[in-house]
Amino acid sequence: MTDQEWMERAIVLADKAASESEIPVGAIVVLNGEIIGEGYNSPISCCDPTAHAEIQAIRDACKRMNNYRLPGATLYVTLEPCSMCAGAIVHARIDRVVYAATEPKSGIVESQGQFFQAPYLNHKVTVASGVLAETASLQLTQFFQYRREQKKKLREQAKRGDLGD
């Protein structure tokens, strides 16, 4: 399968996150042409600030492989990884990361730094970006637009004293 086809699966997982009122980010780990781990953003529902899509997918893959290292694996994620997730990627020895949309505020792969290029790292990760970026960006934009609209409706209802009892 192609990077685009794998990313399509990650986008489906991001939709699942959005359906649970989580920021829509999805991730999969692929090894030897098959998915060995999947995850989507769920820090709110899991009450776990580390429950980012990448971490969830890595945890799933490590359990399935019965190993905390995933040499030869590729991680596909719909949003540029943050520093926490980038660190986990290195520790898991994932060889390659493919992501869709950049994250200007906290993305550490290219937006706020080039973490995987750091000379002090004991594992090198190759990166490809922009795969289905428009689709992933639109997914995020629509999610946040909907959330803003919902908050606005609640504020307006509160002003009117109409709390929907």
C-alpha contacts under 8 A as a table, 3 or more apart, distances in Angstrom:
res1	aa1	res2	aa2	distance
1	M	5	E	6.08
1	M	6	W	6.87
1	M	33	G	7.20
2	T	5	E	5.17
2	T	6	W	6.40
3	D	6	W	5.20
3	D	7	M	6.05
3	D	98	V	7.55
3	D	131	V	7.10
4	Q	7	M	5.00
4	Q	8	E	6.21
4	Q	131	V	6.04
4	Q	132	L	6.65
5	E	8	E	5.13
5	E	9	R	6.96
6	W	9	R	5.43
6	W	10	A	6.80
6	W	28	I	7.86
6	W	76	Y	6.99
7	M	10	A	4.94
7	M	11	I	6.23
7	M	76	Y	6.01
7	M	77	V	7.01
7	M	78	T	7.13
7	M	99	Y	7.93
7	M	100	A	7.66
7	M	131	V	7.11
7	M	132	L	7.12
8	E	11	I	5.04
8	E	12	V	6.43
8	E	132	L	7.90
9	R	12	V	5.09
9	R	13	L	6.49
9	R	28	I	7.58
10	A	13	L	5.06
10	A	14	A	6.26
10	A	25	V	7.77
10	A	26	G	4.65
10	A	27	A	4.84
10	A	28	I	5.95
10	A	38	E	8.00
10	A	76	Y	6.72
10	A	77	V	6.13
10	A	78	T	6.33
11	I	14	A	4.88
11	I	15	D	6.33
11	I	25	V	7.38
11	I	26	G	5.84
11	I	27	A	7.89
11	I	78	T	6.35
11	I	136	A	6.85
12	V	15	D	5.11
12	V	16	K	6.55
12	V	26	G	7.26
13	L	16	K	4.96
13	L	17	A	6.50
13	L	24	P	7.97
13	L	25	V	7.22
13	L	26	G	4.68
13	L	27	A	7.01
13	L	38	E	7.97
13	L	39	G	6.93
13	L	40	Y	5.65
14	A	17	A	5.03
14	A	18	A	6.37
14	A	23	I	7.85
14	A	24	P	4.32
14	A	25	V	4.33
14	A	26	G	4.06
14	A	27	A	7.73
14	A	40	Y	5.86
14	A	41	N	7.27
14	A	78	T	7.42
15	D	18	A	5.03
15	D	19	S	6.19
15	D	24	P	5.93
15	D	25	V	7.77
15	D	26	G	7.77
15	D	139	Q	7.90
16	K	19	S	5.07
16	K	20	E	6.55
16	K	24	P	7.46
16	K	40	Y	7.31
17	A	20	E	5.21
17	A	21	S	6.51
17	A	22	E	4.97
17	A	23	I	6.33
17	A	24	P	5.06
17	A	25	V	6.71
17	A	26	G	7.41
17	A	40	Y	5.77
17	A	41	N	5.71
17	A	42	S	6.67
18	A	21	S	4.90
18	A	22	E	5.01
18	A	23	I	5.80
18	A	24	P	4.80
18	A	143	F	6.93
19	S	22	E	7.30
20	E	45	S	7.88
22	E	41	N	6.26
22	E	42	S	5.99
22	E	43	P	7.67
22	E	44	I	6.86
22	E	45	S	7.83
23	I	41	N	6.38
23	I	42	S	7.96
23	I	140	L	7.31
23	I	143	F	7.30
24	P	40	Y	7.51
24	P	41	N	6.55
24	P	139	Q	7.02
24	P	140	L	6.18
24	P	143	F	7.31
25	V	40	Y	5.70
25	V	41	N	5.38
25	V	52	H	7.86
25	V	53	A	5.96
25	V	77	V	7.13
25	V	78	T	5.61
25	V	79	L	6.32
26	G	38	E	7.86
26	G	39	G	5.96
26	G	40	Y	4.24
26	G	41	N	6.40
26	G	53	A	5.25
26	G	54	E	7.48
26	G	77	V	5.72
26	G	78	T	5.70
26	G	79	L	7.98
27	A	38	E	5.85
27	A	39	G	5.30
27	A	40	Y	6.02
27	A	53	A	5.36
27	A	54	E	5.51
27	A	57	A	5.96
27	A	75	L	6.91
27	A	76	Y	5.39
27	A	77	V	4.21
27	A	78	T	6.59
28	I	35	I	6.65
28	I	36	I	7.60
28	I	37	G	5.48
28	I	38	E	4.36
28	I	39	G	6.33
28	I	54	E	7.52
28	I	57	A	5.59
28	I	75	L	5.74
28	I	76	Y	5.29
28	I	77	V	6.65
29	V	35	I	5.74
29	V	36	I	5.65
29	V	37	G	4.85
29	V	38	E	6.38
29	V	57	A	6.26
29	V	58	I	6.83
29	V	61	A	6.64
29	V	73	A	6.50
29	V	74	T	5.65
29	V	75	L	4.46
29	V	76	Y	6.36
30	V	33	G	6.27
30	V	34	E	5.34
30	V	35	I	4.42
30	V	36	I	5.66
30	V	37	G	7.11
30	V	73	A	5.55
30	V	74	T	5.22
30	V	75	L	6.37
30	V	76	Y	7.85
31	L	34	E	5.54
31	L	35	I	6.48
31	L	36	I	6.53
31	L	72	G	6.45
31	L	73	A	4.64
31	L	74	T	6.55
32	N	72	G	7.89
32	N	73	A	7.61
35	I	38	E	7.40
36	I	60	D	7.42
36	I	61	A	4.98
36	I	64	R	6.70
36	I	65	M	7.60
37	G	57	A	4.81
37	G	58	I	6.28
37	G	59	R	7.46
37	G	60	D	4.77
37	G	61	A	3.96
37	G	62	C	7.71
37	G	64	R	7.46
38	E	53	A	7.99
38	E	56	Q	6.84
38	E	57	A	4.19
38	E	58	I	7.56
38	E	60	D	6.29
38	E	61	A	7.29
39	G	52	H	7.98
39	G	53	A	4.87
39	G	54	E	6.58
39	G	55	I	7.48
39	G	56	Q	4.61
39	G	57	A	4.16
39	G	58	I	7.88
39	G	60	D	7.42
40	Y	52	H	6.68
40	Y	53	A	3.94
40	Y	54	E	7.38
40	Y	56	Q	6.59
40	Y	57	A	7.38
41	N	51	A	6.21
41	N	52	H	4.60
41	N	53	A	4.29
41	N	54	E	7.99
41	N	56	Q	7.68
42	S	45	S	5.50
42	S	46	C	5.86
42	S	48	D	7.75
42	S	51	A	5.42
42	S	52	H	6.27
42	S	53	A	7.23
43	P	46	C	5.19
43	P	47	C	5.52
43	P	48	D	4.72
43	P	49	P	4.98
43	P	50	T	6.51
43	P	51	A	4.64
43	P	52	H	6.43
44	I	47	C	5.05
44	I	48	D	6.74
44	I	49	P	7.54
45	S	48	D	7.86
46	C	51	A	7.05
48	D	51	A	5.49
49	P	52	H	7.48
50	T	55	I	6.96
50	T	84	M	7.90
51	A	55	I	6.06
51	A	56	Q	5.97
52	H	55	I	5.34
52	H	56	Q	6.20
52	H	85	C	7.57
53	A	56	Q	5.14
53	A	57	A	6.13
53	A	77	V	7.53
54	E	57	A	5.14
54	E	58	I	6.07
54	E	75	L	7.71
54	E	77	V	6.82
54	E	81	P	7.64
54	E	85	C	6.19
55	I	58	I	5.08
55	I	59	R	6.01
55	I	85	C	6.28
55	I	88	A	7.10
56	Q	59	R	5.15
56	Q	60	D	6.16
57	A	60	D	5.09
57	A	61	A	6.12
58	I	61	A	5.07
58	I	62	C	6.01
58	I	89	I	7.84
58	I	92	A	7.61
59	R	62	C	5.19
59	R	63	K	6.19
60	D	63	K	5.27
60	D	64	R	6.23
61	A	64	R	5.09
61	A	65	M	6.02
61	A	70	L	7.84
62	C	65	M	5.11
62	C	66	N	5.63
62	C	67	N	5.14
62	C	68	Y	5.12
62	C	69	R	6.84
62	C	70	L	7.07
63	K	66	N	4.92
63	K	67	N	6.75
63	K	68	Y	7.78
64	R	67	N	7.97
67	N	70	L	7.19
68	Y	92	A	6.03
69	R	91	H	7.25
69	R	92	A	4.34
69	R	93	R	5.56
69	R	94	I	7.47
70	L	73	A	5.70
70	L	92	A	5.55
70	L	93	R	5.54
70	L	94	I	5.42
71	P	92	A	7.58
71	P	93	R	5.33
71	P	94	I	5.43
71	P	95	D	6.19
72	G	94	I	6.41
72	G	95	D	5.43
72	G	96	R	7.88
73	A	94	I	5.20
73	A	95	D	5.65
73	A	96	R	6.67
74	T	94	I	6.16
74	T	95	D	6.00
74	T	96	R	4.61
74	T	97	V	5.63
74	T	98	V	7.32
75	L	94	I	7.15
75	L	96	R	6.32
75	L	97	V	4.83
75	L	98	V	6.19
76	Y	97	V	5.99
76	Y	98	V	4.79
76	Y	99	Y	5.72
77	V	80	E	7.19
77	V	81	P	7.82
77	V	97	V	7.73
77	V	98	V	6.40
77	V	99	Y	4.79
77	V	100	A	6.62
78	T	99	Y	5.37
78	T	100	A	4.70
78	T	101	A	6.13
78	T	133	A	7.67
78	T	136	A	5.86
79	L	99	Y	5.76
79	L	100	A	5.60
79	L	101	A	4.83
79	L	102	T	5.97
79	L	103	E	6.43
79	L	136	A	7.36
80	E	99	Y	5.70
80	E	100	A	6.99
80	E	101	A	6.06
80	E	102	T	4.98
80	E	103	E	5.43
80	E	107	G	5.21
80	E	108	I	7.31
80	E	109	V	6.64
81	P	84	M	7.91
81	P	85	C	5.68
81	P	86	A	5.89
81	P	99	Y	7.98
81	P	103	E	7.75
81	P	106	S	7.90
81	P	107	G	5.41
81	P	108	I	6.28
81	P	109	V	6.60
82	C	85	C	5.41
82	C	86	A	6.06
82	C	106	S	5.54
82	C	107	G	4.79
82	C	108	I	5.29
82	C	109	V	7.65
83	S	86	A	5.02
83	S	87	G	6.11
83	S	106	S	7.58
83	S	107	G	7.27
83	S	108	I	5.63
83	S	115	F	7.76
84	M	87	G	5.27
84	M	88	A	6.43
85	C	88	A	5.02
85	C	89	I	6.15
86	A	89	I	5.01
86	A	90	V	6.40
86	A	108	I	7.38
86	A	109	V	7.69
86	A	115	F	7.36
86	A	116	F	7.62
87	G	90	V	5.22
87	G	91	H	6.22
88	A	91	H	4.98
88	A	92	A	5.98
89	I	92	A	5.18
89	I	93	R	6.26
89	I	94	I	5.63
90	V	93	R	5.01
90	V	94	I	6.33
90	V	121	L	7.94
90	V	123	H	6.08
90	V	124	K	7.46
90	V	125	V	7.22
91	H	94	I	7.89
93	R	123	H	6.53
94	I	97	V	7.63
94	I	125	V	6.84
95	D	124	K	7.10
95	D	125	V	5.01
95	D	126	T	6.37
96	R	125	V	5.28
96	R	126	T	4.72
96	R	127	V	5.73
96	R	128	A	7.91
97	V	125	V	7.02
97	V	126	T	6.34
97	V	127	V	4.90
97	V	128	A	6.40
98	V	127	V	5.79
98	V	128	A	4.71
98	V	129	S	5.59
98	V	131	V	7.30
99	Y	102	T	7.84
99	Y	127	V	7.99
99	Y	128	A	6.56
99	Y	129	S	4.90
99	Y	130	G	6.37
99	Y	131	V	6.35
99	Y	133	A	7.92
100	A	129	S	5.70
100	A	130	G	4.58
100	A	131	V	4.67
100	A	132	L	5.40
100	A	133	A	4.23
100	A	134	E	7.87
100	A	136	A	6.26
101	A	129	S	7.41
101	A	130	G	5.98
101	A	131	V	7.79
101	A	132	L	7.67
101	A	133	A	4.52
101	A	134	E	7.26
101	A	136	A	5.98
101	A	137	S	5.81
102	T	107	G	6.63
102	T	110	E	7.82
102	T	111	S	6.77
102	T	129	S	8.00
102	T	130	G	7.74
102	T	133	A	7.85
103	E	106	S	5.84
103	E	107	G	4.56
103	E	111	S	6.47
104	P	107	G	5.93
104	P	111	S	5.22
104	P	112	Q	6.91
105	K	111	S	7.40
105	K	112	Q	7.11
106	S	111	S	7.36
106	S	112	Q	6.40
107	G	110	E	6.64
107	G	111	S	5.27
107	G	112	Q	5.75
107	G	113	G	7.68
108	I	111	S	5.93
108	I	112	Q	5.00
108	I	113	G	4.99
108	I	114	Q	6.02
108	I	115	F	5.84
109	V	112	Q	7.16
109	V	113	G	5.91
109	V	114	Q	4.71
109	V	115	F	5.49
109	V	116	F	6.55
110	E	113	G	5.16
110	E	114	Q	5.02
110	E	115	F	7.79
111	S	114	Q	7.72
114	Q	117	Q	5.53
114	Q	118	A	6.99
115	F	118	A	5.47
116	F	121	L	7.60
116	F	124	K	6.42
116	F	125	V	5.91
116	F	126	T	7.70
117	Q	121	L	7.97
117	Q	124	K	7.36
118	A	121	L	5.88
121	L	124	K	6.97
128	A	131	V	7.68
129	S	133	A	7.97
130	G	133	A	4.74
132	L	135	T	5.39
132	L	136	A	6.36
133	A	136	A	5.20
133	A	137	S	5.92
134	E	137	S	5.09
134	E	138	L	6.01
135	T	138	L	5.23
135	T	139	Q	6.20
136	A	139	Q	5.02
136	A	140	L	6.38
137	S	140	L	5.19
137	S	141	T	6.10
138	L	141	T	4.96
138	L	142	Q	5.98
139	Q	142	Q	5.37
139	Q	143	F	6.21
140	L	143	F	5.10
140	L	144	F	6.28
141	T	144	F	5.39
141	T	145	Q	6.03
142	Q	145	Q	5.02
142	Q	146	Y	6.05
143	F	146	Y	5.27
143	F	147	R	6.23
144	F	147	R	4.94
144	F	148	R	6.12
145	Q	148	R	5.19
145	Q	149	E	6.25
146	Y	149	E	5.08
146	Y	150	Q	6.21
147	R	150	Q	5.12
147	R	151	K	6.30
148	R	151	K	5.16
148	R	152	K	6.15
149	E	152	K	5.06
149	E	153	K	6.23
150	Q	153	K	5.14
150	Q	154	L	6.30
151	K	154	L	5.11
151	K	155	R	6.24
152	K	155	R	5.13
152	K	156	E	6.21
153	K	156	E	5.10
153	K	157	Q	6.12
154	L	157	Q	5.06
154	L	158	A	6.10
154	L	163	L	7.92
155	R	158	A	5.08
155	R	159	K	6.24
156	E	159	K	5.13
156	E	160	R	6.39
157	Q	160	R	5.15
157	Q	161	G	6.03
157	Q	162	D	4.87
157	Q	163	L	5.90
158	A	161	G	4.88
158	A	162	D	5.91
158	A	163	L	6.02
159	K	162	D	7.61
162	D	165	D	7.66
